[in-house]
Amino acid sequence: MKYDDSFDVFKHQNKFIRSKQKYPALVGGYGSGKTVALCLKGLLELGRNPGKIILLAEPVYPMVRDVLQPTLEKCLDELRLSYNYKAGESSYDIRWDGGGGKIILRSAENWRRWAGLNLAGFGIDEACLLKDDSAWKMGISRLRDGDHLTGFTASTPEGFNWHYRYWVEDKKDGYQLIQAKSSDNK
């Protein structure tokens, strides 16, 4: 899949979407475009891993339904990508010239249900709202089928929690923090 440069994104979104680090995180204020960036990152990772599976998650299922799903569909439509949604699986089979793959939507509160998945990538929206790193660790353990294995997050800062430890306090190789402000979105 070729990334469409005509899709209008902010500089911080572009840096996150195009990151080649194994574990990038976009942290920003309300309205800074985090969920759009997460969806576009998921689609780009699908392009880097044709025929594979990318998981996108929200902390709770109502956020999947109310926030993630409509944002992903808006991105798919604006990029003019062909897709087939399977409601029973909460999945999107996405096709483009020369490739395709699958994006599945899940709740991070039910991270144990990710067991057995073979993923090329996963992304968690509003990751700072999670009480601990269990979903993150499960996602990492599922990264085993693709050419560019990656985990990524987008979140509003919520204090000194597990997310802060991973990307700021005890940052390890491969972890990249990209910051944004609400005021970046005019």
C-alpha positions as CSV (number, residue, x, y, z in Angstrom):
1,M,0.0,0.0,0.0
2,K,1.3,3.4,-0.9
3,Y,0.8,6.1,1.8
4,D,-1.2,8.9,0.2
5,D,0.6,12.2,0.9
6,S,-2.6,14.1,0.1
7,F,-4.1,12.9,3.4
8,D,-3.9,16.0,5.5
9,V,-2.0,15.3,8.8
10,F,-0.2,17.4,11.4
11,K,3.6,17.2,11.7
12,H,3.4,15.2,15.0
13,Q,0.9,12.7,13.4
14,N,3.2,12.3,10.3
15,K,6.2,11.6,12.6
16,F,4.2,9.0,14.5
17,I,2.6,7.3,11.4
18,R,5.9,7.0,9.6
19,S,8.0,6.0,12.6
20,K,10.1,2.9,12.0
21,Q,10.9,2.5,15.7
22,K,9.5,-0.7,17.2
23,Y,7.4,1.0,19.9
24,P,6.3,4.6,19.1
25,A,3.9,6.5,21.3
26,L,2.0,9.6,20.4
27,V,1.0,11.6,23.5
28,G,-1.0,14.7,23.2
29,G,-3.9,16.8,24.4
30,Y,-7.5,16.4,23.6
31,G,-8.3,17.0,19.9
32,S,-4.7,16.7,18.8
33,G,-5.6,13.9,16.3
34,K,-4.3,10.9,18.2
35,T,-7.0,8.4,17.1
36,V,-6.7,9.4,13.5
37,A,-2.9,9.0,13.7
38,L,-3.4,5.5,15.4
39,C,-5.7,4.4,12.6
40,L,-3.3,5.7,9.9
41,K,-0.4,4.0,11.6
42,G,-2.3,0.7,11.6
43,L,-3.0,1.1,7.9
44,L,0.6,1.9,7.1
45,E,1.8,-1.1,9.2
46,L,-0.7,-3.3,7.2
47,G,1.1,-2.0,4.1
48,R,4.4,-2.9,5.5
49,N,3.0,-6.4,6.3
50,P,0.8,-7.5,3.4
51,G,-1.6,-10.3,4.1
52,K,-1.0,-10.1,7.9
53,I,-3.1,-8.9,10.9
54,I,-3.0,-5.6,12.8
55,L,-4.9,-5.3,16.0
56,L,-6.3,-1.9,17.1
57,A,-7.7,-1.5,20.6
58,E,-9.4,0.9,23.0
59,P,-9.5,0.6,26.8
60,V,-13.2,-0.5,26.8
61,Y,-15.6,-1.8,24.1
62,P,-17.9,1.2,24.0
63,M,-14.8,3.3,22.9
64,V,-14.1,0.7,20.1
65,R,-17.7,1.2,18.9
66,D,-18.0,5.0,19.4
67,V,-14.5,6.2,18.7
68,L,-12.2,3.8,17.0
69,Q,-14.5,2.1,14.5
70,P,-15.9,5.4,13.0
71,T,-12.4,6.9,12.9
72,L,-11.0,3.9,11.1
73,E,-13.9,3.9,8.6
74,K,-13.4,7.6,7.9
75,C,-9.7,7.0,7.2
76,L,-10.5,4.1,4.9
77,D,-13.0,6.1,3.0
78,E,-10.8,9.2,2.7
79,L,-7.9,7.0,1.4
80,R,-10.4,5.3,-0.9
81,L,-9.4,1.8,0.3
82,S,-11.7,-1.1,-0.4
83,Y,-12.8,-3.0,2.7
84,N,-15.3,-5.5,4.0
85,Y,-16.4,-5.2,7.6
86,K,-17.3,-8.4,9.4
87,A,-19.4,-7.4,12.4
88,G,-19.2,-10.8,14.1
89,E,-15.4,-10.7,14.2
90,S,-15.0,-6.9,14.5
91,S,-12.6,-7.1,11.6
92,Y,-11.9,-5.3,8.4
93,D,-10.6,-7.1,5.3
94,I,-8.8,-4.4,3.4
95,R,-7.7,-4.6,-0.2
96,W,-5.6,-2.4,-2.5
97,D,-3.8,-2.9,-5.7
98,G,-1.1,-5.5,-5.1
99,G,-2.0,-6.3,-1.5
100,G,-4.3,-6.4,1.5
101,G,-4.6,-7.6,5.0
102,K,-6.8,-7.5,8.1
103,I,-7.4,-5.0,10.9
104,I,-9.2,-6.4,14.0
105,L,-10.7,-4.1,16.7
106,R,-10.6,-5.2,20.3
107,S,-11.0,-4.0,23.8
108,A,-7.9,-3.8,25.9
109,E,-9.9,-4.6,29.1
110,N,-10.3,-8.1,27.6
111,W,-6.6,-8.5,26.7
112,R,-6.6,-12.2,27.7
113,R,-8.8,-12.8,24.6
114,W,-5.8,-11.8,22.4
115,A,-4.0,-15.0,23.4
116,G,-3.4,-17.2,20.3
117,L,-3.3,-14.3,17.8
118,N,-0.4,-14.0,15.4
119,L,0.0,-10.3,14.8
120,A,2.3,-8.1,12.7
121,G,1.4,-5.1,14.8
122,F,-1.0,-3.7,17.4
123,G,-2.0,-0.3,18.6
124,I,-3.7,0.9,21.7
125,D,-5.6,4.1,21.8
126,E,-5.9,6.0,25.1
127,A,-3.3,3.6,26.6
128,C,-2.7,5.8,29.6
129,L,-6.3,5.0,30.8
130,L,-5.3,1.4,31.3
131,K,-4.6,0.6,35.0
132,D,-1.5,-1.5,34.1
133,D,0.7,-2.8,31.3
134,S,-1.1,-6.2,30.9
135,A,-2.6,-5.4,27.5
136,W,0.7,-4.0,26.3
137,K,2.6,-7.1,27.4
138,M,0.0,-9.4,25.8
139,G,0.3,-7.4,22.5
140,I,4.0,-7.7,22.5
141,S,3.8,-11.5,23.0
142,R,1.5,-11.7,19.9
143,L,4.0,-10.0,17.6
144,R,5.3,-12.9,15.6
145,D,4.0,-12.8,12.0
146,G,5.2,-10.1,9.7
147,D,8.1,-8.2,8.2
148,H,7.9,-5.1,10.5
149,L,6.7,-6.2,13.9
150,T,5.5,-3.2,16.0
151,G,3.4,-2.1,18.9
152,F,2.3,1.6,19.2
153,T,0.1,3.7,21.4
154,A,-1.7,7.0,21.2
155,S,-2.9,8.7,24.4
156,T,-3.7,11.7,26.4
157,P,-1.2,12.1,29.3
158,E,-2.7,10.7,32.5
159,G,0.0,11.1,35.1
160,F,3.0,9.0,36.1
161,N,1.6,5.5,35.3
162,W,2.9,2.5,33.4
163,H,2.9,4.4,30.1
164,Y,5.1,7.2,31.5
165,R,7.5,4.6,32.9
166,Y,7.9,2.8,29.5
167,W,8.3,5.9,27.3
168,V,9.9,8.5,29.7
169,E,11.3,7.2,33.0
170,D,12.7,3.8,32.0
171,K,12.8,4.3,28.2
172,K,14.5,1.4,26.4
173,D,15.9,1.0,22.8
174,G,13.1,1.1,20.3
175,Y,10.7,3.2,22.4
176,Q,10.0,6.6,20.8
177,L,7.8,9.3,22.4
178,I,6.2,11.9,20.1
179,Q,4.4,14.7,21.8
180,A,1.6,17.0,20.7
181,K,-0.6,19.8,22.1
182,S,-4.3,20.3,21.7
183,S,-3.4,23.7,20.2
184,D,-1.7,22.0,17.3
185,N,-5.2,21.3,15.9
186,K,-6.4,24.7,14.7
